């Protein structure tokens, strides 16, 4: 990731045009100087604008939560796989109709968690590594980092039952595949599960403001 200064971008007539809109993707030309953290953006050739993300609050909120995760927890090192995951997630949210934008947002966010190296275990006990039946509900522990077997669940503590359908959805999302949810109650439960997992394994102690807005279903003035 790079932070850059786009000189003149706020002027009514500037050389960047709509290239610097939110969620746009393209090829940037950056002037760098050793020792400087803020470099200068000289040109940006837009390849994908994703204008549809700003026309619907559900899509905008999901896209904002996804980009916040990357901006907060990504690194300065080159990571093409992570970039591809972000791009695919934003494309999926942009093209998702209605409430399914939240499903696409959850899919993209969990796939990013996996690409960042924090995917939960779903088929082996995260404590003793014993295999669990794939088509049954399982106890899920944020502290343990995934599902736990009945023997380890009391020792790990803080676990909750993860229904079979929810476990299947997590498998698909972590692998980068879509999965549809039955209704808003399931979506809310998955958002809460993801937030709690992020707080346990990735959080730097600061609130994820875009994620919070996405989870509660809208932006509130501060």
N, C-alpha and C positions, 0 to 999 in steps of 0.2 A: 504494500500500500504506500501511496505517496500523497503528501499534502502539497498543493500547489497554489500559487497566486495567479489568478486570471485578470490581468490588468485591463481595465476598461470594460469588463463584462457587464457592469451595471448601466452603462450608457445605452440610451434608446437605440442607437445604431452602432453596433459593435461587430467585430470580425467573427465572433463565435456564434451569433444568431441563437438558434434554439438548441445548439449542441450541448449546452451545459444544463439542460433541464434535468429534473430529478429522474433517476433510474436510467438515463441514457447510457448507451455503450458505444464505444468506438476506439479509434486509434489516436493517442495523445502524443504531441511533441513537447518535450519538457527540457528546458534549459537548466542544467544542474551545476552546482558549484560546490566544491569540497568544503565541508564544515557547515553547510547551510541545511536546516531542516525544512525550510519552506522554499521550494523551487518555483520557477516561473513557467506557466503554461503558455506556449507560443501559438499552438494550433491544436484543433481537435476535429478529426474527421469522423462524423457520426455514422454509425452502422445500424443502430437499432434505437429508436426513440422511446418505445413502450408508452406512448401517450395515453393508452387506455388505463394505465394504473392510476392516473390522477383524476379520472372522470367518475370513479366509483369509490365511496368511502371504504367499503369492505376490502377491495383490492389494494387501495392505497395503504390502509392500516397493515395488511399482511406484508406488503412489500417493504414498508418502513421497518417492521419488526425484523425481517430477514436481513436487510442491509445494516441495521443496528448491531446484530450479532457479529457480522463480519468486521464492521468498523471497530467494535469493542474488543474482539478476541482474535482477529487476524494479526498477522505479523508483517514485518517489512520484507521478509524473504519471498522470493518468487514461488508461487504455488498454483500452477496452471489447473490442477485438478479442482482445487477450491474455487478458482475463478469460474470454471465450467459449471460447478455445482450452483454457484450464485446466479449465474446467467440463466441456467435451466430453471431454477426456482422462480426467478422474476418473470420469465417467459410463461411458465405454467400459471402463475397468479394472474398475469395480464390477460390470458386467454380463458380463464375460468369464469363461467357464468354464475351470477347470484351467490348463494351461500357456499357453493363449492369452492369459492376463492379461499375460504378459511381452510378447507381440506388441503388445497394446494399449498397454502402457507405453512401448515403443519408439516406436510411432506418435505417442503424445501428446508424448513428449519431443522428437522431431525436429520436430514441428509447432511446439512452443514455441520451439525454436532458430530456426526460420524467422520466427516472429512477433517475435522479439527482434532480427531483422535479420542473422542469421549463417548463413543457409542455404548449404550447399555447392553449387557448380555441378556439374551432372551430364550436361549435353549439349554444353557448350562447354569447350574447354581453359581452365583457370583461369589459364594463363600467357599464351598467345598468342591465345586466344578463337576458335580454329579449331573448327568443328563436328565432333563425334564421332558415329559411327554409334550409334543408340540401342539396338540389339539385340545388342551385342557386349560382352564384358568390357572394362574400362578400368582404367588405372592411377589410383589415388586418392592424393592427397597432402594430408595435414593442413596442412602448411606452406603449400601453394599455395592451399588453400581449396576443393578439389574435384578433379574428374578432370583429367588432363593427357594431352596427345597423346603419341604415341611419340617425337616429336622433342624435346619439352620435358621429358619424364620424367627423363632423365639430369641435366639442369641444375637441376631443382627438388630432386631428391633425396628420400629417405625415403618414396617412394611404394610402394604395394602394389596387387596386382591385385584389382579389385572385380568379382566374377562378375556376369553379366547379371541373374540373379535378385535379387541383393543390390541392384544398381543400380535395378532396377524397384521394389523395396520402398521404397527411399529416396525415389524420386520420389513414390510414393503417400503416404508418411508426411508428407513435407514439405508436400504439398498438403492434408493433413488427412483423408486417406482410409485405410481399413484395408488391411493386407496380411498374409497368413498366411505363417508360415515353416515349413520342412520338419521341423525338429527342434531339439533342445537345442543341438547344435553350432552351428547357424546363429544361434540366439538369443544364445549366448555371444559369437560373433564380432561380431554387431551391437552388443552392449553394449560390447565393447572398442573398436570403431570410434567409437561415440558418445563414450565417455569420453575417448579420445585427441583427438577433435575439440574437445570442450569445453575440455580442458586447453590446447590450442593457441590457441583463439580467444576464449574467454569467461572462463576461470579467473582468479580473483583471488589465486591462490597457496595458498588454503586447501583442505583436503580436503573433498570432497563426501561426508560420512559416510553419509547415507542412500543415495546412489547406490552407494557402495562395498558397503554391506550388500546392496543389491538385486543387484549384480553377482555377489557371491560366494554368494548364495542363502540368506542368513540373518544374523541379528544376533549379534554376539559381545560378551561383557562387556569393558569397557575397564578 
